[in-house]
């Protein structure tokens, strides 16, 4: 229980941020899962739009602070690697 008005406001703000971040992270995970599935299902050439969509979602999450910069870089690297593997 918050003791002051400012503490109460801080609690409300934290709840909003928490909900927003949870939704953004969920959206990112869903997009990554869909992208990985599309890459795995594709036989031969992977469309650039599929990879681009995954990269875009990761970049947006990193820009808004949902994930860290290095985590975004790792995700993108793994997507690119999977794409190369699927082309072989």
C-alpha positions in Angstrom: 0.0 0.0 0.0 1.4 3.4 -1.1 1.8 5.9 1.7 2.0 9.1 -0.3 0.2 10.5 -3.4 3.5 10.4 -5.4 4.1 6.7 -4.4 0.5 5.9 -5.5 1.1 7.6 -8.9 4.4 5.8 -9.3 2.6 2.5 -8.7 0.0 3.3 -11.4 2.7 4.3 -13.8 4.7 1.1 -13.1 1.6 -1.0 -13.8 1.0 0.7 -17.1 4.6 0.3 -18.2 4.6 -3.3 -17.1 1.5 -4.1 -19.2 2.9 -2.2 -22.2 6.2 -4.0 -22.0 4.6 -7.4 -21.5 2.4 -6.9 -24.6 5.4 -5.7 -26.7 7.5 -8.7 -25.6 4.7 -11.1 -26.4 4.3 -9.4 -29.8 8.0 -9.8 -30.4 8.0 -13.5 -29.4 5.0 -14.2 -31.7 6.6 -12.5 -34.6 9.9 -14.4 -34.1 8.1 -17.7 -33.8 6.2 -17.0 -37.0 9.3 -15.9 -38.8 11.3 -19.0 -37.7 8.4 -21.2 -38.8 8.2 -19.6 -42.2 12.0 -20.0 -42.6 11.8 -23.6 -41.6 8.9 -24.4 -43.9 10.4 -22.7 -46.9 12.3 -25.0 -49.3 15.1 -23.3 -51.1 15.0 -19.5 -51.3 13.7 -17.6 -48.3 11.8 -14.4 -49.2 13.5 -11.2 -48.2 10.2 -9.8 -46.8 10.0 -12.7 -44.2 13.5 -12.0 -42.9 12.9 -8.2 -43.1 9.7 -8.5 -41.0 11.6 -10.4 -38.3 14.4 -7.9 -38.3 12.0 -5.0 -38.1 10.2 -6.5 -35.1 13.5 -7.0 -33.3 14.7 -3.5 -34.1 11.5 -2.0 -32.8 11.6 -3.9 -29.6 15.3 -2.8 -29.0 14.5 0.8 -29.9 11.7 0.9 -27.3 13.8 -0.8 -24.6 11.8 -4.0 -24.5 15.0 -6.0 -25.2 18.7 -4.9 -25.0 20.8 -4.0 -28.1 23.0 -7.1 -27.9 19.9 -9.3 -27.5 18.4 -7.8 -30.6 21.7 -8.4 -32.4 21.8 -12.0 -31.3 18.2 -12.6 -32.5 18.9 -11.1 -35.9 22.0 -13.1 -36.3 20.2 -16.3 -35.5 17.4 -15.5 -38.0 20.0 -14.8 -40.7 21.8 -18.0 -39.9 18.6 -20.0 -40.1 17.8 -18.4 -43.4 21.1 -19.3 -44.8 20.8 -22.8 -43.6 17.3 -23.1 -45.1 18.6 -22.1 -48.5 21.0 -25.0 -48.7 
